[in-house]
Amino acid sequence: METDFFQPDRIYQRRRWMFQCLAVAPNPFDQEVRAVGYLYRSGEPATATALALDDWQHGEWILTGEAQP
């Protein structure tokens, strides 16, 4: 499935980094759309983060699978 931004319940990879997207929503203060989820590398702790459209456009993210419930 090709898309123009991160999608919830999907896992993406950029080189060694993985991003598990939990939700996509606008920032209530400036309306910038963000993908909220966990950013991590294999064997390391995950960090909650929010990625913006710039991260998607310049980040070389590849869909690798669906998140497990």
Helices and strands as residue ranges (DSSP letters): E 10-14, E 17-26, E 33-41, E 47-51, H 53-58, E 62-66
